[in-house]
Amino acid sequence: MTTSLSKFLKTTRPGPAHRCAGCNTFSLRTHTAPATQEDEVICTNPSCGESPLHREA
Ligand SMILES: [Zn+2]
C-alpha cells in the first residue's frame, strides 16, 4: 500500500470504540472504500501488525 497517512485519514472516520485485537490500543477507524462504499475497520497504528499502514522492517 502506498497511500500516505494524511490521505488515508481523510478517507476514514473514527472507528469502533473498542481496542484493536492486534495492538490493544484505541487506534481503530472505519474506512469506506470509494469504489464499493463498503466499510471496513482498520487500525491506524503503524506499528501494529494488523494495520494496513504497517511496514515490515
Ligand atoms: Zn492495531
N, CA, C, O and the ligand as a Tripos MOL2 file, in Angstrom:
@<TRIPOS>MOLECULE
protein
  229   227    58     0     0
PROTEIN
NO_CHARGES

@<TRIPOS>ATOM
      1 N           0.8470   -1.2050    0.0000 N.3       1 MET1
      2 CA          0.0000    0.0000    0.0000 C.3       1 MET1
      3 C           0.8750    1.2440    0.0000 C.2       1 MET1
      4 O           1.8200    1.3420    0.7820 O.2       1 MET1
      5 N           0.5610    2.1970   -0.8790 N.am      2 THR2
      6 CA          1.3770    3.3920   -0.9870 C.3       2 THR2
      7 C           0.6420    4.6360   -0.5070 C.2       2 THR2
      8 O           1.1840    5.7400   -0.5670 O.2       2 THR2
      9 N          -0.5810    4.4660   -0.0350 N.am      3 THR3
     10 CA         -1.3650    5.6020    0.4190 C.3       3 THR3
     11 C          -0.6910    6.2810    1.5970 C.2       3 THR3
     12 O          -0.3080    5.6240    2.5650 O.2       3 THR3
     13 N          -0.5460    7.6060    1.5120 N.am      4 SER4
     14 CA          0.0540    8.3330    2.6210 C.3       4 SER4
     15 C          -0.9020    8.3720    3.8030 C.2       4 SER4
     16 O          -2.1160    8.2400    3.6490 O.2       4 SER4
     17 N          -0.3380    8.5520    4.9610 N.am      5 LEU5
     18 CA         -1.1660    8.5480    6.1600 C.3       5 LEU5
     19 C          -2.1850    9.6810    6.1380 C.2       5 LEU5
     20 O          -3.3460    9.4840    6.5000 O.2       5 LEU5
     21 N          -1.7540   10.8620    5.7150 N.am      6 SER6
     22 CA         -2.6730   12.0030    5.7180 C.3       6 SER6
     23 C          -3.8370   11.7730    4.7660 C.2       6 SER6
     24 O          -4.9900   12.0420    5.1030 O.2       6 SER6
     25 N          -3.5270   11.2750    3.5800 N.am      7 LYS7
     26 CA         -4.5750   10.9800    2.6200 C.3       7 LYS7
     27 C          -5.4720    9.8650    3.1420 C.2       7 LYS7
     28 O          -6.6940    9.8980    2.9970 O.2       7 LYS7
     29 N          -4.8400    8.8970    3.7420 N.am      8 PHE8
     30 CA         -5.5630    7.7660    4.2790 C.3       8 PHE8
     31 C          -6.5700    8.2040    5.3340 C.2       8 PHE8
     32 O          -7.7100    7.7400    5.3510 O.2       8 PHE8
     33 N          -6.1390    9.0980    6.2100 N.am      9 LEU9
     34 CA         -7.0050    9.5190    7.2940 C.3       9 LEU9
     35 C          -8.2130   10.2960    6.7920 C.2       9 LEU9
     36 O          -9.2660   10.2990    7.4300 O.2       9 LEU9
     37 N          -8.0610   10.9550    5.6470 N.am     10 LYS10
     38 CA         -9.1930   11.6980    5.0940 C.3      10 LYS10
     39 C         -10.2940   10.7690    4.5960 C.2      10 LYS10
     40 O         -11.4490   11.1760    4.4640 O.2      10 LYS10
     41 N          -9.9380    9.5490    4.3270 N.am     11 THR11
     42 CA        -10.9280    8.5990    3.8220 C.3      11 THR11
     43 C         -11.4970    7.7240    4.9330 C.2      11 THR11
     44 O         -12.2470    6.7810    4.6820 O.2      11 THR11
     45 N         -11.1250    8.0570    6.1590 N.am     12 THR12
     46 CA        -11.6260    7.2720    7.2770 C.3      12 THR12
     47 C         -12.3420    8.1730    8.2680 C.2      12 THR12
     48 O         -12.2200    9.3970    8.2120 O.2      12 THR12
     49 N         -13.0610    7.5810    9.1390 N.am     13 ARG13
     50 CA        -13.6960    8.3130   10.2300 C.3      13 ARG13
     51 C         -13.4890    7.5140   11.5060 C.2      13 ARG13
     52 O         -13.1810    6.3230   11.4630 O.2      13 ARG13
     53 N         -13.6630    8.1850   12.6480 N.am     14 PRO14
     54 CA        -13.4040    7.4850   13.9090 C.3      14 PRO14
     55 C         -14.1320    6.1550   13.9750 C.2      14 PRO14
     56 O         -15.3330    6.0640   13.7190 O.2      14 PRO14
     57 N         -13.4000    5.1650   14.3120 N.am     15 GLY15
     58 CA        -13.9130    3.8110   14.2260 C.3      15 GLY15
     59 C         -14.5490    3.3400   15.5150 C.2      15 GLY15
     60 O         -14.8150    4.1310   16.4200 O.2      15 GLY15
     61 N         -14.7880    2.0520   15.5880 N.am     16 PRO16
     62 CA        -15.4690    1.4850   16.7400 C.3      16 PRO16
     63 C         -14.6690    1.7050   18.0240 C.2      16 PRO16
     64 O         -13.4390    1.6730   18.0320 O.2      16 PRO16
     65 N         -15.4100    1.9290   19.1010 N.am     17 ALA17
     66 CA        -14.7750    2.2430   20.3780 C.3      17 ALA17
     67 C         -14.4160    0.9750   21.1370 C.2      17 ALA17
     68 O         -14.8750    0.7200   22.2510 O.2      17 ALA17
     69 N         -13.5870    0.2100   20.4860 N.am     18 HIS18
     70 CA        -13.0270   -0.9270   21.2060 C.3      18 HIS18
     71 C         -11.5800   -1.0850   20.7840 C.2      18 HIS18
     72 O         -11.1540   -0.5280   19.7720 O.2      18 HIS18
     73 N         -10.8500   -1.8230   21.5390 N.am     19 ARG19
     74 CA         -9.4260   -1.9400   21.2870 C.3      19 ARG19
     75 C          -9.1600   -2.8230   20.0770 C.2      19 ARG19
     76 O          -9.8900   -3.7700   19.7850 O.2      19 ARG19
     77 N          -8.0740   -2.4670   19.3830 N.am     20 CYS20
     78 CA         -7.6130   -3.3050   18.2930 C.3      20 CYS20
     79 C          -7.1240   -4.6390   18.8510 C.2      20 CYS20
     80 O          -6.4170   -4.6880   19.8570 O.2      20 CYS20
     81 N          -7.5120   -5.7010   18.1850 N.am     21 ALA21
     82 CA         -7.0860   -7.0240   18.6310 C.3      21 ALA21
     83 C          -5.5920   -7.2280   18.4380 C.2      21 ALA21
     84 O          -4.9750   -8.0630   19.0980 O.2      21 ALA21
     85 N          -5.0170   -6.4460   17.5170 N.am     22 GLY22
     86 CA         -3.6080   -6.6420   17.1840 C.3      22 GLY22
     87 C          -2.6620   -5.9050   18.1130 C.2      22 GLY22
     88 O          -1.5980   -6.4270   18.4460 O.2      22 GLY22
     89 N          -3.0310   -4.6820   18.5460 N.am     23 CYS23
     90 CA         -2.0980   -3.8830   19.3400 C.3      23 CYS23
     91 C          -2.6980   -3.4020   20.6580 C.2      23 CYS23
     92 O          -2.0140   -2.7510   21.4480 O.2      23 CYS23
     93 N          -3.9710   -3.7170   20.8990 N.am     24 ASN24
     94 CA         -4.6110   -3.4020   22.1720 C.3      24 ASN24
     95 C          -4.6680   -1.9080   22.4660 C.2      24 ASN24
     96 O          -4.6180   -1.4920   23.6230 O.2      24 ASN24
     97 N          -4.7750   -1.1000   21.4050 N.am     25 THR25
     98 CA         -4.9660    0.3370   21.5770 C.3      25 THR25
     99 C          -6.2330    0.7680   20.8480 C.2      25 THR25
    100 O          -6.7800    0.0290   20.0290 O.2      25 THR25
    101 N          -6.6820    1.9690   21.1590 N.am     26 PHE26
    102 CA         -7.8800    2.5040   20.5050 C.3      26 PHE26
    103 C          -7.4900    3.2330   19.2270 C.2      26 PHE26
    104 O          -7.7170    4.4360   19.0960 O.2      26 PHE26
    105 N          -6.9140    2.5170   18.3030 N.am     27 SER27
    106 CA         -6.4420    3.1090   17.0510 C.3      27 SER27
    107 C          -7.3370    2.7580   15.8750 C.2      27 SER27
    108 O          -7.0010    3.0470   14.7270 O.2      27 SER27
    109 N          -8.4570    2.1460   16.1520 N.am     28 LEU28
    110 CA         -9.3090    1.6920   15.0610 C.3      28 LEU28
    111 C         -10.0660    2.8450   14.4210 C.2      28 LEU28
    112 O         -10.5490    3.7500   15.1010 O.2      28 LEU28
    113 N         -10.1580    2.7930   13.1070 N.am     29 ARG29
    114 CA        -11.0020    3.7250   12.3590 C.3      29 ARG29
    115 C         -11.7820    2.9320   11.3280 C.2      29 ARG29
    116 O         -11.4400    1.7970   10.9970 O.2      29 ARG29
    117 N         -12.8340    3.5570   10.8300 N.am     30 THR30
    118 CA        -13.6250    2.9130    9.7930 C.3      30 THR30
    119 C         -13.2580    3.5180    8.4470 C.2      30 THR30
    120 O         -13.3040    4.7340    8.2610 O.2      30 THR30
    121 N         -12.9040    2.6720    7.5370 N.am     31 HIS31
    122 CA        -12.5530    3.0990    6.1910 C.3      31 HIS31
    123 C         -13.6540    2.6890    5.2380 C.2      31 HIS31
    124 O         -14.0980    1.5410    5.2360 O.2      31 HIS31
    125 N         -14.0940    3.6450    4.4230 N.am     32 THR32
    126 CA        -15.0960    3.3310    3.4100 C.3      32 THR32
    127 C         -14.4160    3.3140    2.0520 C.2      32 THR32
    128 O         -13.8870    4.3300    1.6010 O.2      32 THR32
    129 N         -14.4300    2.1820    1.4160 N.am     33 ALA33
    130 CA        -13.8040    2.0480    0.1090 C.3      33 ALA33
    131 C         -14.5600    2.9010   -0.9020 C.2      33 ALA33
    132 O         -15.7690    2.7360   -1.0590 O.2      33 ALA33
    133 N         -13.8600    3.8260   -1.6030 N.am     34 PRO34
    134 CA        -14.5300    4.7290   -2.5450 C.3      34 PRO34
    135 C         -15.2870    3.9910   -3.6420 C.2      34 PRO34
    136 O         -16.3660    4.4150   -4.0550 O.2      34 PRO34
    137 N         -14.7310    2.9130   -4.0990 N.am     35 ALA35
    138 CA        -15.3160    2.2060   -5.2270 C.3      35 ALA35
    139 C         -16.5820    1.4510   -4.8500 C.2      35 ALA35
    140 O         -17.5470    1.4160   -5.6150 O.2      35 ALA35
    141 N         -16.5710    0.8610   -3.6930 N.am     36 THR36
    142 CA        -17.6630   -0.0390   -3.3260 C.3      36 THR36
    143 C         -18.5440    0.4950   -2.2110 C.2      36 THR36
    144 O         -19.6350   -0.0200   -1.9670 O.2      36 THR36
    145 N         -18.0530    1.5540   -1.5220 N.am     37 GLN37
    146 CA        -18.7680    2.1130   -0.3650 C.3      37 GLN37
    147 C         -18.9200    1.0920    0.7560 C.2      37 GLN37
    148 O         -19.8070    1.2020    1.6020 O.2      37 GLN37
    149 N         -18.0510    0.1160    0.7420 N.am     38 GLU38
    150 CA        -18.0920   -0.8680    1.8130 C.3      38 GLU38
    151 C         -17.2190   -0.4000    2.9700 C.2      38 GLU38
    152 O         -16.1030    0.0820    2.7740 O.2      38 GLU38
    153 N         -17.7440   -0.5520    4.1650 N.am     39 ASP39
    154 CA        -16.9920   -0.1660    5.3450 C.3      39 ASP39
    155 C         -16.1050   -1.3030    5.8120 C.2      39 ASP39
    156 O         -16.4840   -2.4740    5.7890 O.2      39 ASP39
    157 N         -14.9050   -0.9170    6.2380 N.am     40 GLU40
    158 CA        -14.0490   -1.8870    6.8870 C.3      40 GLU40
    159 C         -13.3470   -1.2120    8.0460 C.2      40 GLU40
    160 O         -12.9960   -0.0340    7.9740 O.2      40 GLU40
    161 N         -13.1470   -1.9570    9.1010 N.am     41 VAL41
    162 CA        -12.4560   -1.4320   10.2680 C.3      41 VAL41
    163 C         -10.9720   -1.6780   10.0950 C.2      41 VAL41
    164 O         -10.5360   -2.8010    9.8420 O.2      41 VAL41
    165 N         -10.2040   -0.6080   10.2350 N.am     42 ILE42
    166 CA         -8.7650   -0.7330   10.0880 C.3      42 ILE42
    167 C          -8.0780   -0.1070   11.3020 C.2      42 ILE42
    168 O          -8.6560    0.7360   11.9880 O.2      42 ILE42
    169 N          -6.8700   -0.5210   11.5510 N.am     43 CYS43
    170 CA         -6.0790    0.0230   12.6380 C.3      43 CYS43
    171 C          -5.0890    1.0310   12.0610 C.2      43 CYS43
    172 O          -4.4480    0.7670   11.0440 O.2      43 CYS43
    173 N          -4.9660    2.1940   12.7200 N.am     44 THR44
    174 CA         -4.0840    3.2440   12.2150 C.3      44 THR44
    175 C          -2.7640    3.3120   12.9740 C.2      44 THR44
    176 O          -2.0050    4.2700   12.8210 O.2      44 THR44
    177 N          -2.4980    2.3310   13.7640 N.am     45 ASN45
    178 CA         -1.2160    2.2760   14.4710 C.3      45 ASN45
    179 C          -0.1740    1.6330   13.5550 C.2      45 ASN45
    180 O          -0.2260    0.4290   13.3070 O.2      45 ASN45
    181 N           0.7710    2.4320   13.0520 N.am     46 PRO46
    182 CA          1.7280    1.8900   12.0720 C.3      46 PRO46
    183 C           2.5720    0.7390   12.5990 C.2      46 PRO46
    184 O           3.1090   -0.0510   11.8230 O.2      46 PRO46
    185 N           2.6830    0.6470   13.8890 N.am     47 SER47
    186 CA          3.4830   -0.4330   14.4580 C.3      47 SER47
    187 C           2.6580   -1.6790   14.7350 C.2      47 SER47
    188 O           3.1700   -2.6720   15.2520 O.2      47 SER47
    189 N           1.3910   -1.6200   14.3900 N.am     48 CYS48
    190 CA          0.5010   -2.7500   14.6250 C.3      48 CYS48
    191 C           0.5140   -3.6910   13.4350 C.2      48 CYS48
    192 O           0.3350   -3.2660   12.2940 O.2      48 CYS48
    193 N           0.7190   -4.9350   13.6990 N.am     49 GLY49
    194 CA          0.7640   -5.9190   12.6260 C.3      49 GLY49
    195 C          -0.5480   -6.0870   11.9030 C.2      49 GLY49
    196 O          -0.5800   -6.6010   10.7850 O.2      49 GLY49
    197 N          -1.6440   -5.6570   12.5280 N.am     50 GLU50
    198 CA         -2.9590   -5.7500   11.8970 C.3      50 GLU50
    199 C          -3.2400   -4.5720   10.9700 C.2      50 GLU50
    200 O          -4.1890   -4.6030   10.1870 O.2      50 GLU50
    201 N          -2.4040   -3.5290   11.0650 N.am     51 SER51
    202 CA         -2.6940   -2.2990   10.3420 C.3      51 SER51
    203 C          -2.2050   -2.3570    8.9120 C.2      51 SER51
    204 O          -1.1300   -2.8950    8.6450 O.2      51 SER51
    205 N          -2.9940   -1.7990    7.9680 N.am     52 PRO52
    206 CA         -2.5300   -1.6930    6.5890 C.3      52 PRO52
    207 C          -1.3840   -0.6880    6.4410 C.2      52 PRO52
    208 O          -0.6960   -0.6650    5.4210 O.2      52 PRO52
    209 N          -1.1910    0.1370    7.4670 N.am     53 LEU53
    210 CA         -0.0820    1.0880    7.4550 C.3      53 LEU53
    211 C           1.2180    0.4680    7.9350 C.2      53 LEU53
    212 O           2.2890    1.0670    7.8350 O.2      53 LEU53
    213 N           1.1050   -0.7160    8.4450 N.am     54 HIS54
    214 CA          2.2750   -1.3860    8.9930 C.3      54 HIS54
    215 C           3.2970   -1.6680    7.9010 C.2      54 HIS54
    216 O           2.9610   -2.1510    6.8200 O.2      54 HIS54
    217 N           4.5350   -1.3600    8.2070 N.am     55 ARG55
    218 CA          5.6140   -1.6390    7.2560 C.3      55 ARG55
    219 C           6.5430   -2.6920    7.8530 C.2      55 ARG55
    220 O           7.0030   -2.5890    8.9900 O.2      55 ARG55
    221 N           6.7870   -3.6790    7.0570 N.am     56 GLU56
    222 CA          7.7800   -4.6560    7.5040 C.3      56 GLU56
    223 C           9.1530   -4.0070    7.5250 C.2      56 GLU56
    224 O           9.5520   -3.3410    6.5690 O.2      56 GLU56
    225 N           9.8540   -4.2030    8.5960 N.am     57 ALA57
    226 CA         11.1750   -3.5750    8.7310 C.3      57 ALA57
    227 C          12.1710   -4.2300    7.7800 C.2      57 ALA57
    228 O          13.3390   -3.8400    7.7450 O.2      57 ALA57
    229 ZN         -3.8090   -2.3780   15.9130 Zn       58 ZN58
@<TRIPOS>BOND
     1     1     2 1
     2     2     3 1
     3     3     4 2
     4     3     5 am
     5     5     6 1
     6     6     7 1
     7     7     8 2
     8     7     9 am
     9     9    10 1
    10    10    11 1
    11    11    12 2
    12    11    13 am
    13    13    14 1
    14    14    15 1
    15    15    16 2
    16    15    17 am
    17    17    18 1
    18    18    19 1
    19    19    20 2
    20    19    21 am
    21    21    22 1
    22    22    23 1
    23    23    24 2
    24    23    25 am
    25    25    26 1
    26    26    27 1
    27    27    28 2
    28    27    29 am
    29    29    30 1
    30    30    31 1
    31    31    32 2
    32    31    33 am
    33    33    34 1
    34    34    35 1
    35    35    36 2
    36    35    37 am
    37    37    38 1
    38    38    39 1
    39    39    40 2
    40    39    41 am
    41    41    42 1
    42    42    43 1
    43    43    44 2
    44    43    45 am
    45    45    46 1
    46    46    47 1
    47    47    48 2
    48    47    49 am
    49    49    50 1
    50    50    51 1
    51    51    52 2
    52    51    53 am
    53    53    54 1
    54    54    55 1
    55    55    56 2
    56    55    57 am
    57    57    58 1
    58    58    59 1
    59    59    60 2
    60    59    61 am
    61    61    62 1
    62    62    63 1
    63    63    64 2
    64    63    65 am
    65    65    66 1
    66    66    67 1
    67    67    68 2
    68    67    69 am
    69    69    70 1
    70    70    71 1
    71    71    72 2
    72    71    73 am
    73    73    74 1
    74    74    75 1
    75    75    76 2
    76    75    77 am
    77    77    78 1
    78    78    79 1
    79    79    80 2
    80    79    81 am
    81    81    82 1
    82    82    83 1
    83    83    84 2
    84    83    85 am
    85    85    86 1
    86    86    87 1
    87    87    88 2
    88    87    89 am
    89    89    90 1
    90    90    91 1
    91    91    92 2
    92    91    93 am
    93    93    94 1
    94    94    95 1
    95    95    96 2
    96    95    97 am
    97    97    98 1
    98    98    99 1
    99    99   100 2
   100    99   101 am
   101   101   102 1
   102   102   103 1
   103   103   104 2
   104   103   105 am
   105   105   106 1
   106   106   107 1
   107   107   108 2
   108   107   109 am
   109   109   110 1
   110   110   111 1
   111   111   112 2
   112   111   113 am
   113   113   114 1
   114   114   115 1
   115   115   116 2
   116   115   117 am
   117   117   118 1
   118   118   119 1
   119   119   120 2
   120   119   121 am
   121   121   122 1
   122   122   123 1
   123   123   124 2
   124   123   125 am
   125   125   126 1
   126   126   127 1
   127   127   128 2
   128   127   129 am
   129   129   130 1
   130   130   131 1
   131   131   132 2
   132   131   133 am
   133   133   134 1
   134   134   135 1
   135   135   136 2
   136   135   137 am
   137   137   138 1
   138   138   139 1
   139   139   140 2
   140   139   141 am
   141   141   142 1
   142   142   143 1
   143   143   144 2
   144   143   145 am
   145   145   146 1
   146   146   147 1
   147   147   148 2
   148   147   149 am
   149   149   150 1
   150   150   151 1
   151   151   152 2
   152   151   153 am
   153   153   154 1
   154   154   155 1
   155   155   156 2
   156   155   157 am
   157   157   158 1
   158   158   159 1
   159   159   160 2
   160   159   161 am
   161   161   162 1
   162   162   163 1
   163   163   164 2
   164   163   165 am
   165   165   166 1
   166   166   167 1
   167   167   168 2
   168   167   169 am
   169   169   170 1
   170   170   171 1
   171   171   172 2
   172   171   173 am
   173   173   174 1
   174   174   175 1
   175   175   176 2
   176   175   177 am
   177   177   178 1
   178   178   179 1
   179   179   180 2
   180   179   181 am
   181   181   182 1
   182   182   183 1
   183   183   184 2
   184   183   185 am
   185   185   186 1
   186   186   187 1
   187   187   188 2
   188   187   189 am
   189   189   190 1
   190   190   191 1
   191   191   192 2
   192   191   193 am
   193   193   194 1
   194   194   195 1
   195   195   196 2
   196   195   197 am
   197   197   198 1
   198   198   199 1
   199   199   200 2
   200   199   201 am
   201   201   202 1
   202   202   203 1
   203   203   204 2
   204   203   205 am
   205   205   206 1
   206   206   207 1
   207   207   208 2
   208   207   209 am
   209   209   210 1
   210   210   211 1
   211   211   212 2
   212   211   213 am
   213   213   214 1
   214   214   215 1
   215   215   216 2
   216   215   217 am
   217   217   218 1
   218   218   219 1
   219   219   220 2
   220   219   221 am
   221   221   222 1
   222   222   223 1
   223   223   224 2
   224   223   225 am
   225   225   226 1
   226   226   227 1
   227   227   228 2
@<TRIPOS>SUBSTRUCTURE
     1 MET1         2 RESIDUE 1 A MET
     2 THR2         6 RESIDUE 1 A THR
     3 THR3        10 RESIDUE 1 A THR
     4 SER4        14 RESIDUE 1 A SER
     5 LEU5        18 RESIDUE 1 A LEU
     6 SER6        22 RESIDUE 1 A SER
     7 LYS7        26 RESIDUE 1 A LYS
     8 PHE8        30 RESIDUE 1 A PHE
     9 LEU9        34 RESIDUE 1 A LEU
    10 LYS10       38 RESIDUE 1 A LYS
    11 THR11       42 RESIDUE 1 A THR
    12 THR12       46 RESIDUE 1 A THR
    13 ARG13       50 RESIDUE 1 A ARG
    14 PRO14       54 RESIDUE 1 A PRO
    15 GLY15       58 RESIDUE 1 A GLY
    16 PRO16       62 RESIDUE 1 A PRO
    17 ALA17       66 RESIDUE 1 A ALA
    18 HIS18       70 RESIDUE 1 A HIS
    19 ARG19       74 RESIDUE 1 A ARG
    20 CYS20       78 RESIDUE 1 A CYS
    21 ALA21       82 RESIDUE 1 A ALA
    22 GLY22       86 RESIDUE 1 A GLY
    23 CYS23       90 RESIDUE 1 A CYS
    24 ASN24       94 RESIDUE 1 A ASN
    25 THR25       98 RESIDUE 1 A THR
    26 PHE26      102 RESIDUE 1 A PHE
    27 SER27      106 RESIDUE 1 A SER
    28 LEU28      110 RESIDUE 1 A LEU
    29 ARG29      114 RESIDUE 1 A ARG
    30 THR30      118 RESIDUE 1 A THR
    31 HIS31      122 RESIDUE 1 A HIS
    32 THR32      126 RESIDUE 1 A THR
    33 ALA33      130 RESIDUE 1 A ALA
    34 PRO34      134 RESIDUE 1 A PRO
    35 ALA35      138 RESIDUE 1 A ALA
    36 THR36      142 RESIDUE 1 A THR
    37 GLN37      146 RESIDUE 1 A GLN
    38 GLU38      150 RESIDUE 1 A GLU
    39 ASP39      154 RESIDUE 1 A ASP
    40 GLU40      158 RESIDUE 1 A GLU
    41 VAL41      162 RESIDUE 1 A VAL
    42 ILE42      166 RESIDUE 1 A ILE
    43 CYS43      170 RESIDUE 1 A CYS
    44 THR44      174 RESIDUE 1 A THR
    45 ASN45      178 RESIDUE 1 A ASN
    46 PRO46      182 RESIDUE 1 A PRO
    47 SER47      186 RESIDUE 1 A SER
    48 CYS48      190 RESIDUE 1 A CYS
    49 GLY49      194 RESIDUE 1 A GLY
    50 GLU50      198 RESIDUE 1 A GLU
    51 SER51      202 RESIDUE 1 A SER
    52 PRO52      206 RESIDUE 1 A PRO
    53 LEU53      210 RESIDUE 1 A LEU
    54 HIS54      214 RESIDUE 1 A HIS
    55 ARG55      218 RESIDUE 1 A ARG
    56 GLU56      222 RESIDUE 1 A GLU
    57 ALA57      226 RESIDUE 1 A ALA
    58 ZN58       229 GROUP 0 **** ****
